[in-house]
Amino acid sequence: MRLDVILRYYDACNRGDAEGVARECTPDVVHYFLVPGTAPVAGAEHLGRYWRKVRRLLDCHWDVDHALERGHEAVIEWTMSWRVPESGERRLVHGAEWYVFAGDRIAEIRAYYDQRADADTGLVGFPYRERGYTERRAPDPRP
């Protein structure tokens, strides 16, 4: 099941486990981002190192809230809790990703989200709580 692969991928992202991320991907995986000025991340090892660095810098945690799969593709909605480096504030980002698989590995990821340091982001007016989406922020471990 493709969702199992995606969940293992996010478990590895949440641990900052570069090898675990790479294991779920094809060697030539490409991760595309919507954010202007960012380049696609290409290659399983590079993608693993990328998420290890992001995890370390932003203290991120992802939850997969919803998923659909058909054939060699899947789409998910997720929530990411992260820490703004300058202020230490925790923020939430709701986003979606489209996955293309080659066999039982992720070959392509297209990420759609808006991440801002000054506000939580997601669909304006969407009833996240009523629909059962993640809306908690990871606990702040600092005193």
BALOZA-333897 format. One record per residue (C-alpha): chain; x negated, z negated, y negated. Coordinates in steps of 0.05 Angstrom, whole numbers, plus 5000, padded with zeros to 4 digits. Example, Ala and Ser with C-alpha at 12.3 -4.5 7.8 and 13.67 -1.06 7.14 Angstrom:
BALOZA-333897
   cadena      u      w      v
        A   4754   4844   5090
        A   4727   4857   5021
***
This chain:
BALOZA-333897
   cadena      u      w      v
        A   5000   5000   5000
        A   4972   5020   4933
        A   4995   4957   4898
        A   4950   4916   4944
        A   4890   4955   4919
        A   4911   4945   4846
        A   4920   4870   4858
        A   4851   4864   4890
        A   4823   4904   4830
        A   4854   4855   4781
        A   4832   4795   4822
        A   4761   4821   4815
        A   4771   4833   4740
        A   4796   4762   4732
        A   4734   4734   4767
        A   4686   4780   4729
        A   4666   4807   4798
        A   4633   4875   4783
        A   4622   4890   4857
        A   4694   4873   4873
        A   4720   4921   4819
        A   4674   4976   4844
        A   4696   4966   4916
        A   4768   4984   4899
        A   4748   5049   4864
        A   4721   5117   4883
        A   4647   5125   4863
        A   4669   5174   4808
        A   4729   5135   4781
        A   4746   5146   4707
        A   4782   5095   4664
        A   4813   5124   4601
        A   4832   5081   4540
        A   4881   5094   4483
        A   4840   5057   4431
        A   4808   5105   4380
        A   4732   5104   4383
        A   4727   5084   4456
        A   4699   5130   4509
        A   4724   5134   4581
        A   4686   5089   4629
        A   4661   5132   4687
        A   4634   5110   4755
        A   4653   5051   4799
        A   4590   5010   4785
        A   4595   5023   4710
        A   4669   5003   4710
        A   4653   4939   4748
        A   4599   4920   4698
        A   4645   4938   4640
        A   4700   4890   4663
        A   4649   4835   4679
        A   4624   4841   4607
        A   4695   4842   4577
        A   4715   4782   4619
        A   4654   4743   4595
        A   4662   4763   4521
        A   4738   4755   4515
        A   4755   4703   4569
        A   4808   4751   4595
        A   4860   4740   4649
        A   4908   4794   4674
        A   4975   4787   4709
        A   5009   4847   4741
        A   5082   4839   4721
        A   5115   4902   4749
        A   5093   4961   4793
        A   5119   5026   4820
        A   5084   5072   4868
        A   5096   5141   4897
        A   5050   5184   4936
        A   4979   5181   4909
        A   5000   5150   4843
        A   5023   5082   4817
        A   5042   5053   4750
        A   5040   4980   4729
        A   5058   4936   4671
        A   5011   4879   4658
        A   4998   4820   4612
        A   4929   4801   4589
        A   4912   4734   4559
        A   4848   4735   4519
        A   4808   4696   4467
        A   4792   4723   4398
        A   4716   4713   4394
        A   4715   4698   4319
        A   4771   4646   4318
        A   4777   4623   4390
        A   4852   4635   4387
        A   4887   4658   4451
        A   4928   4722   4447
        A   4973   4761   4494
        A   4973   4836   4504
        A   5027   4872   4544
        A   5006   4940   4570
        A   5016   4993   4623
        A   4969   5034   4666
        A   4977   5097   4707
        A   4934   5100   4771
        A   4914   5160   4812
        A   4887   5147   4882
        A   4840   5185   4928
        A   4855   5156   4997
        A   4859   5081   4989
        A   4815   5077   4927
        A   4828   5082   4853
        A   4804   5149   4825
        A   4833   5147   4755
        A   4863   5096   4708
        A   4899   5113   4643
        A   4911   5050   4601
        A   4964   5044   4547
        A   4964   4982   4503
        A   4952   4957   4432
        A   4904   4898   4426
        A   4900   4862   4359
        A   4862   4800   4340
        A   4915   4777   4291
        A   4978   4779   4336
        A   5004   4781   4406
        A   5025   4853   4423
        A   5077   4885   4465
        A   5142   4924   4457
        A   5179   4902   4395
        A   5243   4867   4414
        A   5233   4874   4489
        A   5261   4813   4527
        A   5197   4795   4564
        A   5220   4724   4582
        A   5289   4746   4606
        A   5258   4800   4650
        A   5208   4753   4682
        A   5144   4780   4650
        A   5084   4736   4639
        A   5086   4703   4571
        A   5041   4643   4581
        A   4973   4639   4552
        A   4916   4616   4596
        A   4901   4543   4580
        A   4848   4531   4529
        A   4791   4496   4566
        A   4758   4474   4501
        A   4772   4404   4473
***
